[in-house]
Amino acid sequence: MTFCQFIQVIEAKVKEEVQEDFLVSVYKARKNNGVIRTGLMIEEKGVNISPTIYLEEYYEQYQSGNSLDYIASDIVRLYSRVRFQKPWKGECLRTYEEVEDKIVFRLINQNANAELLKTVPYVPYLDLAIVFYVLLEIDACGTASMMVQNIHLGLWGSTKEELYEKAMICTPELLPCDFQTMDSVIEDLAEQYEPRKKGEMYVLSNRIRSFGAAAVLYPGRLKRVAALLGENYYVLPSSVHEVIIVPEREVPGVAMLNEMITEINEIHVDPEEVLANHAYYFDRTCGELSL
C-alpha cells in the first residue's frame, strides 16, 4: 500500500470512529526547512482550533506490521488527549496588545527556509534566522502556536524590531532555559546507562525541549556558560530543539567536528529538525558567538 492509499484508508477509518460532530480532513503543511508533511485535522463543532496529527510515522508503523484498525484507533486516542476543550478567541489575535506578552522566537536555518522567510518577519543571526510565534497554549502535551507573518505586522501596526524586543523578554519567561550535562540527559532517557569515560559535554535547550536551540539567544546565557566552563567552547547544532556545548579543550579539530555534525544530521535527525551542518564558536573574551 502506498502512502497516498494509506492516507485515504486511515481518513475513512477515523471518520467511522469519531462522532458526527467531528469533521475529519487531510491537511498538508509546509514545515521547517521546506519539508511538506501530511496529517489529519479533526475539527470539533464549536471549537475553532484543532490539532493536526501527522501520518508519516503512522505509515512507518503500518509498514512494520501494525494494523490499519489499530492505527486509526490510536489516532483517535491521541486526539482525545491533545484536543482543545474550548474555542480560541480569535479576536485576541487582532491587536498587538492582546498578543505582545505571548511573543516568542525560534531559530531556523536561513538558506533552507528562503521561501518561508519571504512571508514572515525575521532577524538574521549568523547564517540562521530568528522567527516569531504567538504562543497560544502550553501544557503537558506540548504547545499550540501561530507563526507571525508579514500580514500580522500590518494588522497590529507593529515592526519586527518590536517583536524582537518583546520576544527577548517573553521567551525566557514562557520557555525557561534548561542546561544539563550530556550524561544527565542520557541517564534520564536510557534504561541502561554507562557514564562516558572522559570529557564532558552539555545540552542547552528549554524545559519542554521544543525549539530549544533558541536558548542561545537568551540574554547573558552563553556568557554564563563560558563562566561555568572557564574557557571558550563550541556550540553544536544538535537540532532546532537543542544545542550541545563542547569545551574547546575537548575538540580534536573543527573539520572533524563539522563532518560529524553533517553525518549525524543526515542519518539521525529528521530533515525538518536540522538547524545547521557546522559548529559555532563562543569566544568569552568578546562574548560573541561566531561561525
Summary of the structure (lengths in Angstrom):
residues: 291
radius of gyration: 21.0
end to end distance: 45.3
largest distance: 63.8
contacts: 827
relative contact order: 0.10
helix: 43%
strand: 27%
